[in-house]
Amino acid sequence: MNEAGFLRLVRGETRGVLASLARLGLSLISFPYGVIIRLRNLAFDRGWKASHRVGVPVIAVGNLTLGGTGKTPMVEWIGRWFRRHDLRVAILSRGYGDTAGMNDKGRVLEENLPEVPHLQGADRVALARTAVEELASEILILDDGFQHRRLARDLDIVLLDALDPFGLGSIFPRGLLREPVRSLKRAGVVVLSRADLVDEATRLSIRRRAEKSAGPLRWIEARHAPLDLIDAELGSFSLESLTGQKVAAFCGIGNPEGFRRTLAGLGVDLVDFRAFPDHHAYTGPDVADLSRWVRDLGAELALTTQKDLVKLRTSSLGPVPLRALRIGLEIMEGAEVLEQALSELLPSGKDAP
């Protein structure tokens, strides 16, 4: 079963006796998986498993669920914040989604934060030591690191996607939760991402559900703010250039619905939308198929995400220009909460600008 089929199954969109039996089987598998997660967390909480410190503050940016919650824009926002304080920052990540070199998230961060080194590898404790000892890094940002507890951190920032904050309410594989919602007790700050895509009552309901499980939380609400359009050569185009264009859009990210809704919010004349699996590795046949698709639609512009464009590395699909929507994190509520949490990690003598 592919990713799309799995999601239709766990969301209950696939009906019938076999689908119901499959969901029951996934529920049975989820139980021992959840027990393993709880025992692992208990081992770290009690000190039975060691967490390693590397001598500088470590901030982990992560989530509770599988799929995209907007961690990359959050990592970028934090990196810029510490760079404004003249601190040497390094980003550490596992590097899922690519077997040769930097993955898509890493390439995006290299484009948007060229002055911040990004180290990828399976052993993030070793990466952290390399960053400190060889790069003289003063602050480390652990991307997708909430579940990676071998590297001790000074602050956990956990993102909840407003479109599906609790992973269908069940532990994987019955749902999309990596660990129970009560694990938010470990979070120093919780960020509700894509908060602009739901109403105030929904945002309040999400917060109440989170705090019912984890107690009072330092809470922030943020959105993915469209900045501009870019092509493969990093040429920049204004958002106004979308006006009057027939657009075909596609992506291979963890939450394609978030991208589609962002385009709708911009008033894009969207003639069709395609979603590939997360971290999709585009091939030559994929590019040929996409070129036929946009041509047959009569699209005047093809639009994707920056994570997809860094893998495609082409500025057109056939005769149709291809551009990516570049986004940045914009804090709607609670900016002072996040800045206070980060300020607590500043070395003495480094004050807020």
Secondary structure, 3 states (H helix, E strand, C coil): CCHHHHHHHHCCCCCCHHHHHHHHHHHHHHHHHHHHHHHHHHHHHCCCCCCECCCCCEEEEEECECCCCCHHHHHHHHHHHHHCCCCCEEEEECCCCCCCCCCHHHHHHHHHCCCCCEEECCCHHHHHHHHHHCCCCCEEEEECCCCCCCECCCEEEEEEECCCCCHHHCECCCCCECCCHHHHHHCCEEEEECHHHCCHHHHHHHHHHHHHHHCCCCEEEEEEEEEEEECCCCCEECHHHHCCCEEEEEECCCCHHHHHHHHHHCCCEEEEEEECCCCCCCCHHHHHHHHHHHHHHCCCEEEEEHHHHHHHCCCEECCEEEEEEEEEEEEEECHHHHHHHHHCCCCCCCCCC
